[in-house]
């Protein structure tokens, strides 16, 4: 498993070096972009992470169906997360990817089962029309992140007219006892606020119920 993690990390580094070289050769069409989201709280798959409002920056590279980058979440009370990822979207609606969940408070090169700081997840998604389905599975045990290895999460979503309905279920680090259960039910609303002829502000809100943990959340955020 350690070899798999090291191989994935090596491939990711080689990809970044490759796209950086392309950007230097043709900076106007490099495919790089950056942005940030601001949320009243960070709720991930039905579980609240951190405390208080969250700042979530992202830097990525896209070319055709390929996307690679790093996404993070940080709050004023000390929660930190920085997740490298890579994915490929096929023309017929299938998406395949890998996400490395990493917490910067932990040593970056720690990959042991008992105290590892990286939980590597395989991501699968398929969408047609307004319907999308996703399946995700953690490949390794990483004690520092709380993953057991084999942790699974499945979600179904339906989007229409700026509204999104979703339901998700998982086990492992997604539930309080590790057993498989529905943990994420909600509705999201997306609106774009026009501030001027040249600038608009994307705003979204979610109402989320986690029946397994018996928690209920309301989250609002905007993107830059």
N, C-alpha and C positions, 0 to 999 in steps of 0.2 A: 504494500500500500504506500509506503514511503517513496518507493521508486515511482509509482504512478503520480504522486503529488509533485515530486521533483521534475518528472517529465512534463507534466502540465505547465509548471512554472517556467521551464526552459522554453517550451513552445510559445508561451505568452510573451516572454522576453524577445524571442526571435521575431515574432509578429510585430511587436512595437518597433524594433530596430528596422524592420522592413518598411513599415508604413512611414516612419520618420525619414528614411532615405527618400521615399517617394515624395514626401512633403517638401524636402529640400530641393528636389529636382523640379517640382511643379507646385509652388506654394499656393497658387490661386485655386487649385483643384485638389487640395490635400485631403479633404474629407474630414478634417478635425473640427470639433465643435465643443463648446463648453456652456454650462448653464447652472442654475441652482433653483431649488424649491425651498419654500418656507412653510412649515406646518405648525399648527397649534400643539400637536403632539405626534409622536411617531408610533403608529400602530401597524404591525407587520403580521399578516396572516392571522389576525384576531388577537394578537398579544401586544400589549404596550411595552415598548422598549425605551429606556431612558425616562427622564422626568422633565416636563416643561416643553416649551417650543423647540422645534428642531430645524437646523439649517442643513440642507442636503445638496451639496455640490456634485457635479458630474463633469467628467472630461471623456470624450469618446472619439473614435474614428469609425467612419462608415464608408464602404465601397461596395456597390451592388447590394447583395444580400448579407454581406459581412458587417458586423458591428463588434468593436472591441473597446473597452474603456475601464474606467474606475468610477464607482459611485460611493458616496459616503454620507453619514449622518452624524451630526454633532449637536450637543445641547450645552447650555451654560452651566449645567450641574455635573458635567464630567462624562457623559456617555459619548463614546467614540466608536465609529465603525467605518471601515474602508474596504470596499469589495471590488476587486478586479473581476471582469467578466468578458466572455466572448460568445457570440452567437451567430448563427447563419439562418436567414429566412429564405425558404424556397418559394418559387413563384406560385405553387399550388396550395400555399397556406400553412405548411409545416415549418416550425421553428425548432432548432436544436442548439443548445448552448451549455456552457459550464460557468458556474459562479464560485468564486473563492470568498467565503465569509471570513473576514479578518477583523480583529479588534486591536487597534494600535496601542492599547495599554499593555498588550502581551508581546513577548519577543517575536520578531518577524520570522526568524529561522527555526522556531520551535515546532517540530512536527511529530512529537511522540504521541502515542495514544492517550496517555494519562494527562498530559499538560499541553497538547498541541494547540496552536493559535489559528489554525486554518481548517475550516470545514468546507470540503469541496463538494459541490452539488451539481448533478446532471439535470438539465432542464429540457423539457419537451413541451411543445405547444402546437395547437392546430386551431385555425380560425376559418370560418366561412360565413359570409354575411355578418350579422351582428353577434354570432355565437362564437365563443372561444373556449377551448378546453386546455388545461395544462396539467402536467405530471412532473414531479420533482423528487429526486432521491439523493440523500447524502451518501457519499462513497466511503467515508472514513470516520473513525472515532477520533475525536479531538477534545480532550477533557477541558482545555482552556475555554473553548467556545460552548461547551455543553452538549455537543453532538454525540450520539451513540454509535453512529454508522448504520446505514439502512433507514434513517429517518425519512418518512415519506409525506408528501403533501399533494393533494389533488384539488383543482378548482374548476368550476364551470361559471361562465360569465355571459351575460346578454346585454348588449349595448344598443340603445335606440334613442334618437332625438336628444342627445346630451345627457342621457340617464343610463346608469349601469347597475344591473342587478347581479349579485354574485353569491356563491356559496362554496365553502372550502372545508376540507377535512384532512386530518393528518395524525401522525403519531410521533413518538420520540420527543424532540424538543418543542413540538407544537402543542403538546398537551401537558397538563399538570402531573399526570400519573404515567405518561409515556404510552398509554394505550390509544388505539385509533378511535377518533371521535370527530364529529363536526365541531369546528372551532372558529369559523369565520363566515358570518352571514351579514349581508349588508346591501345598501343602496348608495350609489355615488351620483353626484350631479356636477356637470361641467358647464361653465359659462365663460365667455370671453368678454371682458369689460373694455369697451372702446374709450380710451382716454384722449386720443387725438387722431388726426388723419394718418399719422405715421407710427402710432404706438398703441398697443392693446395689452391687457393684462389677463392671462389665463387664470381663472379661479376655479377650484373644485372643492367639494365638501363630501364627506362620507358619514353615514350613520352605520355603526358596526355593532353586532351582537356576537359575543363568544359564549355559546350555551354551555360549553364544557367547563369553562372557568367561571361562568355566571357573571361576566363583565359586559358593560355596555359603554360605547364611546361615540362621541361626536367630534369629527376632525375637519378642519378647514385649512386650506393652503392656497398658495399662488406660486407661479413659476416665472422665472426670468430667463 
